[in-house]
Amino acid sequence: MKLFQKSLLLILIISFSGGIHAQKKKKSHPLDDITCPITQNELLLDGKHFASVPPIFLRVYNESAEYATLQLGKRKGNVFLYFKIFTDNTCVKQEQPLELYFENGEVLSLKNQLKVNCDGNVVLELSVSEIKKLRSHMINKIKLFTLNKDYEFSPTDAHNKLLRDYLTCFKYYKVKND
């Protein structure tokens, strides 16, 4: 009888510990399936530390030699979207919009926060609601309005996935202030 009780106790212990192990596996962190290539170095932006991810390269729609980059950065607790078009003398005014068109028909109009520049640079600070929208919807068109010409971009599914992954990475990343 003692052998039976010991065997039963051993089986219960093994079963119980296996159940705990299985429960631990079920709980995963949102970053478990994402590669987060965030870099932060000693450079300062306006006197503050910042972090960034690699740029996403976009080609101007129906053009063969005009390109732009879309890049995310984080400073303090704020996420910024940096957009740069590589066409000479592309002038962008402050408050000039960058419009994101989503598959569901919604349009998100973001206002440039930089002063007038003819380098094709646009900087946008993203709000929490804008980040949520970007993480939950696919962008099928981006329009950049400049003084000389309007540019249109068609991000791919891969671009959308990178953008969502990078936003998720920044959600959990704390900028280090040494």
MDTraj code that builds the backbone (N, CA, C; nanometers):
import mdtraj as md
import numpy as np

residues = "MET LYS LEU PHE GLN LYS SER LEU LEU LEU ILE LEU ILE ILE SER PHE SER GLY GLY ILE HIS ALA GLN LYS LYS LYS LYS SER HIS PRO LEU ASP ASP ILE THR CYS PRO ILE THR GLN ASN GLU LEU LEU LEU ASP GLY LYS HIS PHE ALA SER VAL PRO PRO ILE PHE LEU ARG VAL TYR ASN GLU SER ALA GLU TYR ALA THR LEU GLN LEU GLY LYS ARG LYS GLY ASN VAL PHE LEU TYR PHE LYS ILE PHE THR ASP ASN THR CYS VAL LYS GLN GLU GLN PRO LEU GLU LEU TYR PHE GLU ASN GLY GLU VAL LEU SER LEU LYS ASN GLN LEU LYS VAL ASN CYS ASP GLY ASN VAL VAL LEU GLU LEU SER VAL SER GLU ILE LYS LYS LEU ARG SER HIS MET ILE ASN LYS ILE LYS LEU PHE THR LEU ASN LYS ASP TYR GLU PHE SER PRO THR ASP ALA HIS ASN LYS LEU LEU ARG ASP TYR LEU THR CYS PHE LYS TYR TYR LYS VAL LYS ASN ASP".split()
xyz = np.array([
    [0.0810, -0.1174, 0.0000],
    [0.0000, 0.0000, 0.0000],
    [0.0873, 0.1265, 0.0000],
    [0.1961, 0.1241, 0.0758],
    [0.2835, 0.2396, 0.0804],
    [0.3444, 0.2668, -0.0569],
    [0.3755, 0.1642, -0.1312],
    [0.4312, 0.1795, -0.2652],
    [0.3293, 0.2483, -0.3561],
    [0.2029, 0.2088, -0.3414],
    [0.0953, 0.2686, -0.4209],
    [0.0807, 0.4178, -0.3871],
    [0.0856, 0.4534, -0.2591],
    [0.0719, 0.5932, -0.2169],
    [0.1903, 0.6775, -0.2651],
    [0.3100, 0.6198, -0.2574],
    [0.4285, 0.6912, -0.3037],
    [0.4221, 0.7128, -0.4546],
    [0.3763, 0.6104, -0.5258],
    [0.3646, 0.6225, -0.6711],
    [0.2611, 0.7285, -0.7079],
    [0.1472, 0.7263, -0.6380],
    [0.0420, 0.8226, -0.6624],
    [0.0906, 0.9645, -0.6310],
    [0.1627, 0.9827, -0.5229],
    [0.2172, 1.1123, -0.4851],
    [0.3172, 1.1612, -0.5896],
    [0.4024, 1.0731, -0.6379],
    [0.5003, 1.1070, -0.7397],
    [0.4307, 1.1502, -0.8691],
    [0.3264, 1.0795, -0.9074],
    [0.2516, 1.1134, -1.0287],
    [0.1861, 1.2502, -1.0131],
    [0.1289, 1.2769, -0.8962],
    [0.0652, 1.4063, -0.8721],
    [0.1669, 1.5204, -0.8773],
    [0.2836, 1.4997, -0.8189],
    [0.3878, 1.6027, -0.8185],
    [0.4339, 1.6317, -0.9606],
    [0.4561, 1.5282, -1.0384],
    [0.4991, 1.5458, -1.1771],
    [0.3911, 1.6157, -1.2582],
    [0.2675, 1.5748, -1.2403],
    [0.1568, 1.6372, -1.3138],
    [0.1414, 1.7832, -1.2754],
    [0.1508, 1.8125, -1.1473],
    [0.1342, 1.9485, -1.0992],
    [0.2465, 2.0391, -1.1497],
    [0.3699, 1.9918, -1.1441],
    [0.4822, 2.0729, -1.1892],
    [0.4777, 2.0925, -1.3403],
    [0.4307, 1.9948, -1.4140],
    [0.4146, 2.0091, -1.5590],
    [0.3092, 2.1119, -1.5921],
    [0.2035, 2.1195, -1.5142],
    [0.0979, 2.2190, -1.5339],
    [0.1478, 2.3595, -1.5106],
    [0.2308, 2.3785, -1.4108],
    [0.2882, 2.5098, -1.3825],
    [0.3803, 2.5500, -1.4964],
    [0.4599, 2.4556, -1.5453],
    [0.5517, 2.4835, -1.6553],
    [0.4727, 2.5228, -1.7805],
    [0.3646, 2.4547, -1.8075],
    [0.2824, 2.4855, -1.9241],
    [0.2195, 2.6237, -1.9102],
    [0.1790, 2.6616, -1.7901],
    [0.1202, 2.7930, -1.7696],
    [0.2240, 2.9030, -1.7908],
    [0.3454, 2.8799, -1.7494],
    [0.4503, 2.9795, -1.7678],
    [0.4755, 3.0032, -1.9165],
    [0.4678, 2.9000, -1.9980],
    [0.4911, 2.9131, -2.1410],
    [0.3832, 2.9972, -2.2079],
    [0.2604, 2.9901, -2.1580],
    [0.1501, 3.0620, -2.2194],
    [0.1668, 3.2127, -2.2074],
    [0.2235, 3.2591, -2.0980],
    [0.2427, 3.4025, -2.0792],
    [0.3652, 3.4460, -2.1578],
    [0.3412, 3.5264, -2.2606],
    [0.4536, 3.5747, -2.3393],
    [0.4505, 3.7267, -2.3425],
    [0.5637, 3.7843, -2.3667],
    [0.5775, 3.9288, -2.3747],
    [0.5532, 3.9704, -2.5200],
    [0.4941, 4.0868, -2.5443],
    [0.4688, 4.1306, -2.6816],
    [0.5941, 4.1410, -2.7683],
    [0.7109, 4.1531, -2.7065],
    [0.8344, 4.1636, -2.7838],
    [0.8984, 4.0290, -2.8156],
    [0.8381, 3.9183, -2.7680],
    [0.8967, 3.7867, -2.7906],
    [0.9095, 3.7521, -2.9392],
    [0.8152, 3.7971, -3.0212],
    [0.8157, 3.7615, -3.1631],
    [0.8646, 3.8754, -3.2527],
    [0.9229, 3.9781, -3.1933],
    [0.9654, 4.0958, -3.2688],
    [1.1146, 4.1197, -3.2471],
    [1.1837, 4.1559, -3.3550],
    [1.3218, 4.2001, -3.3438],
    [1.3201, 4.3514, -3.3267],
    [1.3852, 4.3991, -3.2228],
    [1.3860, 4.5425, -3.1926],
    [1.5260, 4.6006, -3.2155],
    [1.5509, 4.6521, -3.3358],
    [1.6845, 4.7061, -3.3663],
    [1.7010, 4.8517, -3.3231],
    [1.6700, 4.8804, -3.1985],
    [1.6794, 5.0171, -3.1471],
    [1.8251, 5.0486, -3.1160],
    [1.8679, 5.1672, -3.1611],
    [2.0040, 5.2112, -3.1295],
    [1.9969, 5.3435, -3.0548],
    [2.0860, 5.3560, -2.9606],
    [2.1007, 5.4812, -2.8878],
    [2.2489, 5.4996, -2.8637],
    [2.3007, 5.6155, -2.9024],
    [2.4424, 5.6410, -2.8793],
    [2.4585, 5.7674, -2.7965],
    [2.5775, 5.8214, -2.7914],
    [2.6050, 5.9366, -2.7052],
    [2.5642, 6.0699, -2.7683],
    [2.5223, 6.0672, -2.8960],
    [2.4809, 6.1914, -2.9599],
    [2.3553, 6.2455, -2.8937],
    [2.3431, 6.3766, -2.8917],
    [2.2265, 6.4410, -2.8328],
    [2.1498, 6.5144, -2.9419],
    [2.0191, 6.5199, -2.9269],
    [1.9328, 6.5956, -3.0164],
    [1.8694, 6.7055, -2.9328],
    [1.9018, 6.8294, -2.9632],
    [1.8569, 6.9434, -2.8826],
    [1.8911, 6.9241, -2.7351],
    [2.0105, 6.8684, -2.7083],
    [2.0573, 6.8520, -2.5715],
    [1.9987, 6.7330, -2.4967],
    [1.9226, 6.6503, -2.5653],
    [1.8584, 6.5361, -2.4992],
    [1.8955, 6.4055, -2.5701],
    [1.9020, 6.2982, -2.4921],
    [1.9298, 6.1664, -2.5487],
    [1.8110, 6.1206, -2.6317],
    [1.8385, 6.0406, -2.7335],
    [1.7311, 5.9870, -2.8160],
    [1.7694, 5.8482, -2.8654],
    [1.6691, 5.7757, -2.9082],
    [1.6893, 5.6417, -2.9642],
    [1.6192, 5.6374, -3.0988],
    [1.6658, 5.5503, -3.1875],
    [1.6029, 5.5397, -3.3190],
    [1.6089, 5.3958, -3.3691],
    [1.5317, 5.3717, -3.4725],
    [1.5300, 5.2416, -3.5407],
    [1.5755, 5.2658, -3.6843],
    [1.6107, 5.1602, -3.7578],
    [1.6533, 5.1794, -3.8970],
    [1.5416, 5.2434, -3.9810],
    [1.5789, 5.3204, -4.0827],
    [1.4772, 5.3840, -4.1670],
    [1.4062, 5.2822, -4.2558],
    [1.2847, 5.3183, -4.2936],
    [1.2079, 5.2409, -4.3912],
    [1.2182, 5.3182, -4.5226],
    [1.2662, 5.2542, -4.6272],
    [1.2879, 5.3204, -4.7550],
    [1.1643, 5.3087, -4.8428],
    [1.1222, 5.4221, -4.8983],
    [1.0030, 5.4280, -4.9834],
    [1.0398, 5.4912, -5.1176],
    [0.9761, 5.4438, -5.2238],
    [0.9950, 5.5031, -5.3566],
    [0.8717, 5.5848, -5.3899],
    [0.8920, 5.7011, -5.4499],
    [0.7804, 5.7849, -5.4916],
    [0.6995, 5.7071, -5.5951],
    [0.5679, 5.7091, -5.5767],
    [0.4771, 5.6365, -5.6655],
    [0.4913, 5.6878, -5.8094],
    [0.5053, 5.5965, -5.9036],
    [0.5182, 5.6257, -6.0474],
    [0.6433, 5.7059, -6.0829],
    [0.7449, 5.6985, -6.0013],
    [0.8738, 5.7623, -6.0303],
    [0.9820, 5.6563, -6.0102],
    [1.0855, 5.6635, -6.0899],
    [1.1892, 5.5606, -6.0778],
    [1.3100, 5.6055, -5.9976],
    [1.3292, 5.7361, -5.9836],
    [1.4529, 5.7814, -5.9189],
    [1.4294, 5.8765, -5.8018],
    [1.3100, 5.8789, -5.7455],
    [1.2839, 5.9651, -5.6306],
    [1.2476, 5.8786, -5.5108],
    [1.3200, 5.9012, -5.4005],
    [1.3044, 5.8172, -5.2827],
    [1.2874, 5.9003, -5.1566],
    [1.2387, 5.8328, -5.0530],
    [1.2241, 5.8959, -4.9220],
    [1.2496, 5.7913, -4.8146],
    [1.2730, 5.8392, -4.6931],
    [1.2827, 5.7490, -4.5786],
    [1.1825, 5.7926, -4.4735],
    [1.1311, 5.6958, -4.4056],
    [1.0434, 5.7159, -4.2910],
    [1.1144, 5.6498, -4.1747],
    [1.1370, 5.7236, -4.0677],
    [1.2121, 5.6692, -3.9541],
    [1.1457, 5.7136, -3.8245],
    [1.1471, 5.6246, -3.7274],
    [1.0921, 5.6548, -3.5957],
    [1.2049, 5.6790, -3.4973],
    [1.1802, 5.7694, -3.4042],
    [1.2751, 5.7970, -3.2979],
    [1.1997, 5.8224, -3.1689],
    [1.2703, 5.8131, -3.0587],
    [1.2086, 5.8377, -2.9291],
    [1.3007, 5.9268, -2.8475],
    [1.2425, 6.0290, -2.7878],
    [1.3157, 6.1200, -2.7005],
    [1.2282, 6.1421, -2.5789],
    [1.2862, 6.1252, -2.4601],
    [1.2092, 6.1208, -2.3357],
    [1.1035, 6.0125, -2.3532],
    [0.9772, 6.0446, -2.3355],
    [0.8724, 5.9447, -2.3551],
    [0.7971, 5.9645, -2.4845],
    [0.8463, 6.0521, -2.5729],
    [0.7742, 6.0881, -2.6942],
    [0.8300, 6.0161, -2.8165],
    [0.7397, 5.9715, -2.9034],
    [0.7792, 5.9050, -3.0275],
    [0.7619, 6.0056, -3.1417],
    [0.8641, 6.0131, -3.2261],
    [0.8643, 6.1041, -3.3398],
    [0.8738, 6.0245, -3.4694],
    [0.8104, 6.0782, -3.5726],
    [0.8218, 6.0222, -3.7070],
    [0.9016, 6.1231, -3.7887],
    [1.0124, 6.0776, -3.8460],
    [1.0973, 6.1619, -3.9302],
    [1.0780, 6.1156, -4.0742],
    [1.0498, 6.2099, -4.1616],
    [1.0286, 6.1772, -4.3025],
    [1.1232, 6.2643, -4.3829],
    [1.1961, 6.2050, -4.4754],
    [1.2950, 6.2781, -4.5551],
    [1.2803, 6.2357, -4.6995],
    [1.2567, 6.3320, -4.7882],
    [1.2529, 6.3029, -4.9313],
    [1.3858, 6.3460, -4.9911],
    [1.4415, 6.2613, -5.0762],
    [1.5754, 6.2852, -5.1300],
    [1.5708, 6.3472, -5.2693],
    [1.4860, 6.4456, -5.2878],
    [1.4788, 6.5203, -5.4133],
    [1.5314, 6.6596, -5.3838],
    [1.6244, 6.7067, -5.4660],
    [1.6866, 6.8376, -5.4434],
    [1.5826, 6.9485, -5.4368],
    [1.6073, 7.0443, -5.3483],
    [1.5243, 7.1638, -5.3336],
    [1.3765, 7.1335, -5.3108],
    [1.3487, 7.0367, -5.2254],
    [1.2109, 7.0079, -5.1874],
    [1.1812, 7.0875, -5.0612],
    [1.1026, 7.1914, -5.0757],
    [1.0746, 7.2827, -4.9653],
    [0.9454, 7.2426, -4.8945],
    [0.9560, 7.2323, -4.7630],
    [0.8420, 7.1939, -4.6798],
    [0.8198, 7.3050, -4.5778],
    [0.6967, 7.3530, -4.5709],
    [0.6629, 7.4577, -4.4736],
    [0.6285, 7.3955, -4.3391],
    [0.6433, 7.4773, -4.2353],
    [0.5945, 7.4355, -4.1038],
    [0.4435, 7.4218, -4.1147],
    [0.3881, 7.3224, -4.0476],
    [0.2449, 7.2920, -4.0509],
    [0.2010, 7.2254, -4.1812],
    [0.2933, 7.2047, -4.2764],
    [0.2589, 7.1365, -4.4017],
    [0.2229, 6.9925, -4.3671],
    [0.1145, 6.9388, -4.4211],
    [0.0718, 6.8055, -4.3784],
    [0.1444, 6.6901, -4.4478],
    [0.1539, 6.5838, -4.3743],
    [0.1901, 6.4522, -4.4260],
    [0.0660, 6.3684, -4.3981],
    [0.0043, 6.3175, -4.5031],
    [-0.1207, 6.2441, -4.4851],
    [-0.0984, 6.0947, -4.5016],
    [-0.1559, 6.0194, -4.4094],
    [-0.1502, 5.8734, -4.4139],
    [-0.2910, 5.8230, -4.4435],
    [-0.3049, 5.7450, -4.5487],
    [-0.4333, 5.6891, -4.5894],
    [-0.4354, 5.5417, -4.5519],
    [-0.5379, 5.5016, -4.4781],
    [-0.5485, 5.3648, -4.4303],
    [-0.6424, 5.2833, -4.5180],
    [-0.6259, 5.1512, -4.5121],
    [-0.7086, 5.0605, -4.5926],
    [-0.8577, 5.0736, -4.5625],
    [-0.8904, 5.1118, -4.4408],
    [-1.0320, 5.1228, -4.4037],
    [-1.0928, 5.2567, -4.4470],
    [-1.0166, 5.3414, -4.5187],
    [-1.0689, 5.4676, -4.5692],
    [-1.0364, 5.5880, -4.4827],
    [-0.9886, 5.5672, -4.3616],
    [-0.9542, 5.6794, -4.2737],
    [-0.8277, 5.7487, -4.3237],
    [-0.8186, 5.8785, -4.2925],
    [-0.7014, 5.9580, -4.3271],
    [-0.6493, 6.0229, -4.1995],
    [-0.5191, 6.0124, -4.1771],
    [-0.4546, 6.0766, -4.0627],
    [-0.3646, 6.1861, -4.1179],
    [-0.3955, 6.3107, -4.0858],
    [-0.3181, 6.4242, -4.1347],
    [-0.2280, 6.4730, -4.0213],
    [-0.0980, 6.4646, -4.0428],
    [0.0011, 6.5042, -3.9428],
    [0.0700, 6.6319, -3.9899],
    [0.0910, 6.7260, -3.9000],
    [0.1497, 6.8558, -3.9351],
    [0.2994, 6.8589, -3.9045],
    [0.3766, 6.9040, -4.0052],
    [0.5203, 6.9187, -3.9895],
    [0.5503, 7.0180, -3.8771],
    [0.6441, 6.9820, -3.7890],
    [0.6782, 7.0680, -3.6760],
    [0.8085, 7.1450, -3.6975],
    [0.8791, 7.1160, -3.8073],
    [1.0014, 7.1906, -3.8375],
    [0.9669, 7.3233, -3.9042],
    [1.0579, 7.4174, -3.8914],
    [1.0427, 7.5431, -3.9636],
    [1.0615, 7.5147, -4.1126],
    [1.0289, 7.6131, -4.1944],
    [1.0428, 7.5980, -4.3389],
    [1.1841, 7.5502, -4.3702],
    [1.1930, 7.4470, -4.4532],
    [1.3240, 7.3974, -4.4951],
    [1.3126, 7.3458, -4.6377],
    [1.4217, 7.3535, -4.7110],
    [1.4245, 7.3054, -4.8494],
    [1.5143, 7.1828, -4.8601],
    [1.5240, 7.1079, -4.7510],
    [1.6013, 6.9844, -4.7473],
    [1.5105, 6.8624, -4.7538],
    [1.3806, 6.8826, -4.7591],
    [1.2852, 6.7725, -4.7655],
    [1.2625, 6.7022, -4.6336],
    [1.2890, 6.7723, -4.5220],
    [1.2748, 6.7114, -4.3891],
    [1.1397, 6.7444, -4.3267],
    [1.0786, 6.6435, -4.2664],
    [0.9529, 6.6589, -4.1944],
    [0.9690, 6.5881, -4.0604],
    [0.9285, 6.6540, -3.9515],
    [0.9336, 6.5932, -3.8186],
    [0.7945, 6.6028, -3.7572],
    [0.7471, 6.4910, -3.7065],
    [0.6129, 6.4837, -3.6499],
    [0.6178, 6.4131, -3.5156],
    [0.5662, 6.4776, -3.4115],
    [0.5541, 6.4105, -3.2824],
    [0.4210, 6.3369, -3.2816],
    [0.4243, 6.2068, -3.2522],
    [0.3034, 6.1245, -3.2571],
    [0.2356, 6.1194, -3.1206],
    [0.1051, 6.1390, -3.1206],
    [0.0271, 6.1277, -2.9970],
    [-0.0028, 5.9803, -2.9708],
    [-0.0512, 5.9504, -2.8523],
    [-0.0858, 5.8122, -2.8164],
    [-0.1938, 5.7592, -2.9105],
    [-0.2941, 5.8401, -2.9418],
    [-0.4019, 5.7939, -3.0302],
    [-0.3510, 5.7715, -3.1725],
    [-0.2573, 5.8542, -3.2184],
    [-0.1993, 5.8346, -3.3520],
    [-0.1159, 5.7075, -3.3574],
    [-0.0421, 5.6799, -3.2503],
    [0.0376, 5.5568, -3.2446],
    [-0.0541, 5.4354, -3.2460],
    [-0.1630, 5.4405, -3.1705],
    [-0.2583, 5.3285, -3.1694],
    [-0.3159, 5.3050, -3.3084],
    [-0.3487, 5.4126, -3.3774],
    [-0.4041, 5.4005, -3.5126],
    [-0.3004, 5.3381, -3.6067],
    [-0.1758, 5.3826, -3.5982],
    [-0.0696, 5.3286, -3.6828],
    [-0.0436, 5.1808, -3.6544],
    [-0.0574, 5.1422, -3.5280],
    [-0.0330, 5.0022, -3.4909],
    [-0.1484, 4.9112, -3.5303],
    [-0.2670, 4.9663, -3.5464],
    [-0.3834, 4.8803, -3.5703],
    [-0.4372, 4.8847, -3.7128],
    [-0.3869, 4.9746, -3.7979],
    [-0.4367, 4.9860, -3.9347],
    [-0.3218, 4.9799, -4.0352],
    [-0.3522, 4.9261, -4.1514],
    [-0.2547, 4.9201, -4.2602],
    [-0.2593, 5.0508, -4.3392],
    [-0.1421, 5.1075, -4.3670],
    [-0.1324, 5.2282, -4.4487],
    [-0.1215, 5.1828, -4.5938],
    [-0.2079, 5.2363, -4.6806],
    [-0.1934, 5.1996, -4.8218],
    [-0.1430, 5.3158, -4.9072],
    [-0.1384, 5.4377, -4.8493],
    [-0.0858, 5.5509, -4.9250],
    [-0.0370, 5.6573, -4.8273],
    [0.0746, 5.7231, -4.8635],
    [0.1283, 5.8370, -4.7896],
    [0.1412, 5.9513, -4.8884],
    [0.0932, 6.0702, -4.8496],
    [0.1080, 6.1883, -4.9336],
    [0.1863, 6.2940, -4.8569],
    [0.2893, 6.3471, -4.9232],
    [0.3677, 6.4568, -4.8679],
    [0.3409, 6.5789, -4.9540],
    [0.2949, 6.6864, -4.8907],
    [0.2656, 6.8107, -4.9611],
    [0.3821, 6.9064, -4.9412],
    [0.4396, 6.9535, -5.0519],
    [0.5512, 7.0471, -5.0452],
    [0.5134, 7.1731, -5.1238],
    [0.5993, 7.2733, -5.1208],
    [0.5713, 7.3980, -5.1917],
    [0.5692, 7.3789, -5.3435],
    [0.6546, 7.2896, -5.3939],
    [0.6692, 7.2739, -5.5385],
    [0.5846, 7.1623, -5.5979],
    [0.5697, 7.0547, -5.5246],
    [0.5087, 6.9346, -5.5803],
    [0.4571, 6.8482, -5.4659],
    [0.3541, 6.7712, -5.4931],
    [0.3044, 6.6751, -5.3948],
    [0.3571, 6.5369, -5.4321],
    [0.3959, 6.4612, -5.3288],
    [0.4540, 6.3288, -5.3508],
    [0.3626, 6.2228, -5.2903],
    [0.3570, 6.1087, -5.3584],
    [0.2738, 5.9992, -5.3113],
    [0.3585, 5.8720, -5.3014],
    [0.3349, 5.7964, -5.1943],
    [0.4091, 5.6731, -5.1684],
    [0.3092, 5.5620, -5.1395],
    [0.3444, 5.4410, -5.1786],
    [0.2587, 5.3245, -5.1526],
    [0.3366, 5.2224, -5.0707],
    [0.3249, 5.2283, -4.9371],
    [0.3985, 5.1318, -4.8535],
    [0.3481, 4.9886, -4.8759],
    [0.4401, 4.8953, -4.8682],
    [0.4062, 4.7540, -4.8851],
    [0.3620, 4.6947, -4.7508],
    [0.3174, 4.5703, -4.7551],
    [0.2832, 4.4988, -4.6316],
    [0.4061, 4.4884, -4.5404],
    [0.5235, 4.4676, -4.6015],
    [0.6474, 4.4570, -4.5226],
    [0.6784, 4.5898, -4.4525],
    [0.6575, 4.7025, -4.5227],
    [0.6784, 4.8339, -4.4604],
    [0.5833, 4.8530, -4.3425],
    [0.4564, 4.8156, -4.3612],
    [0.3568, 4.8286, -4.2541],
    [0.3938, 4.7437, -4.1342],
    [0.4417, 4.6219, -4.1588],
    [0.4815, 4.5332, -4.0480],
    [0.5991, 4.5938, -3.9716],
    [0.6986, 4.6444, -4.0434],
    [0.8131, 4.7078, -3.9774],
    [0.7682, 4.8262, -3.8920],
    [0.6819, 4.9102, -3.9468],
    [0.6335, 5.0257, -3.8732],
    [0.5616, 4.9841, -3.7452],
    [0.4749, 4.8854, -3.7544],
    [0.4025, 4.8367, -3.6348],
    [0.4987, 4.7756, -3.5339],
    [0.5937, 4.6961, -3.5827],
    [0.6923, 4.6348, -3.4925],
    [0.7760, 4.7416, -3.4218],
    [0.8214, 4.8420, -3.4963],
    [0.9038, 4.9472, -3.4371],
    [0.8249, 5.0261, -3.3318],
    [0.6978, 5.0540, -3.3593],
    [0.6149, 5.1247, -3.2612],
    [0.5964, 5.0409, -3.1350],
    [0.5818, 4.9100, -3.1520],
    [0.5703, 4.8200, -3.0363],
    [0.7008, 4.8213, -2.9565],
    [0.8130, 4.8188, -3.0252],
    [0.9429, 4.8238, -2.9573],
    [0.9552, 4.9505, -2.8728],
    [0.9198, 5.0644, -2.9299],
    [0.9311, 5.1904, -2.8570],
    [0.8342, 5.1986, -2.7406],
    [0.7255, 5.1256, -2.7474],
    [0.6303, 5.1262, -2.6353],
    [0.6977, 5.0776, -2.5079],
    [0.7893, 4.9824, -2.5210],
    [0.8548, 4.9216, -2.4052],
    [0.9969, 4.9721, -2.3820],
    [1.0474, 5.0557, -2.4696],
    [1.1851, 5.1021, -2.4576],
    [1.1930, 5.2331, -2.3801],
    [1.2834, 5.2398, -2.2868],
    [1.3089, 5.3611, -2.2094],
    [1.4407, 5.4204, -2.2570],
    [1.4374, 5.5476, -2.2960],
    [1.5596, 5.6160, -2.3410],
    [1.6504, 5.6323, -2.2207],
    [1.7746, 5.5904, -2.2372],
    [1.8724, 5.5966, -2.1285],
    [1.9349, 5.7351, -2.1244],
    [1.9326, 5.7969, -2.0093],
    [1.9917, 5.9306, -1.9917],
    [2.1134, 5.9192, -1.9012],
    [2.2282, 5.8998, -1.9606],
    [2.3520, 5.8836, -1.8828],
    [2.4028, 6.0155, -1.8313],
])
top = md.Topology()
chain = top.add_chain()
for i, resn in enumerate(residues, 1):
    res = top.add_residue(resn, chain, resSeq=i)
    for name in ("N", "CA", "C"):
        top.add_atom(name, md.element.get_by_symbol(name[0]), res)
traj = md.Trajectory(xyz[None], top)
